[in-house]
Amino acid sequence: MRILLFTGKGGVGKTTLAAATAVRAARSGLCTLVLSTDTAHSLSDALGAPGTPEPSELEPGLWIQQVDPQRRFEESWVSIQGYLMSVLDSTGVDPITAEELTVVPGAEEVLALLEVRRQARSGRWDVLVVDCAPTAETLRLLALPEALQWYMAKVFPIERRVVRALSPVLTKATGVPMPGESVFDALDQLHREMGEVRDLLSGPQASVRLVLTPERVVLAEARRTFTTLSLYGYRVDGIVANRVFPQGTEDAWVAGWADAQNGVLSEVAESFAGVRQWQAHYLSGEPVGPEALADLATAVYADDDALQLPPVEPILRFDSRAGGTLVRLTLPLATGSEVDLVRHGEELVITLGAYRRLITLPPAVARQRVAGARVFDGEVQVRFEPVAEVP
C-alpha cells in the first residue's frame, strides 16, 4: 500500500493538492482513501462533499474521511483522563472544570495520526493520501514517537515500579490517588501504537510531499521542514510549487509577480535538487470537486507517475572504517552552525533548532570514543575510534 502525506505552510494549498492527487490515483484504478488529520477539516470543502468520521465513498474507488478527534479521544484516552480527573477531584476542582483541564493539548492531533495507522492496517486501500496539518504541527507529531520512545525506555519502567510498590503509602501521605495499572497499560499501548505509526510513515512505501508557494518566507520554512523530516527518518519524494503566475502576460501587475516568482522558483530548484518538482499555475477559479481536481492533477503531474516512490536509501548508516566507525545521518540543507552534537553514554544526541533525535549506538560503536564530527555534503558525520588500552 502506498502512503503519501501532504504538508506545507498554512494557506499554500496542500489540501487542494492532496485531494487532486487522490482523485488522480482513484481514477487510475487504485482504491484510494484521502484522509484529513488537520483539525481545520477543509478537505471536504475541496472535494465538494461532506466529510465523515469513517470512510465514505465519493465516487468509484475514491473514499474520503475526516477524522473525528473527539470520538477517538473518548475511545483511546478514557483511562488516562479518568485518572487525571480523579486527581483534580481530590484537590477540590469541580467535575466540569476537571474534564476541560484533562483534555491534553495536542492529544486530538495524536489520535488523528493513530487513525492513519488503523486505516493502513485495515488492508482496504491501495493508496492512502493524508492531508496533514500545517508543517509546524506535523513536525511536532512526527517527532513525538522519538521522544516517547526515550521516556518509555528510560523513565516509564522506574515510575511503574515505584508507584506499584509505594501506591498505598503515597496515596495516604499526599491524599492524591496514584495511577493504577490501567493508566500505565494505556500509556504503554499509546507508546506501541505511536512506534508503529513511525515505522509505517518512515517505511519504504511512505513518503512526504511538500507544497509551497513561490515566496521566500514560505521557501525558508519548506527548507527547514525538509531538513527536519530527514532528521527523523521521513523521506520527501517531491515538491509542488503552487499558485505560479503565468509568463508572457501583458498585465503589468501579473508580470511583476511572475518575475518575482521566477527568482524564488530558481531557489526552489537549487534547494531541492535531486527531488522531483512540479508546478501548479494560478487558476482563474478555485478548483472544487472531483472534476476540477482531476484537471488540476493532470496539469501538475502531466505524464508523471504521481505515486512513484523515491529511492530507498538508508538515512542513518554505520560504516566500518579501518580503526573505527563513521556514523552518517543524511541531513540535507543543514549547516554546521545549526547542528549540535552530544555523546551521552550509549546515545548520540543530535539537535537541530527546536528538534532533537537520540540515536542509540550499537554496542560495538558505543565502546568507542568520538574522534571527530562535521556537517559535510548534506550529512552529519561522526567519527568513532577504539579507546586506547592503558598499558
Disulfide bonds with the S-S distance in Angstrom:
none
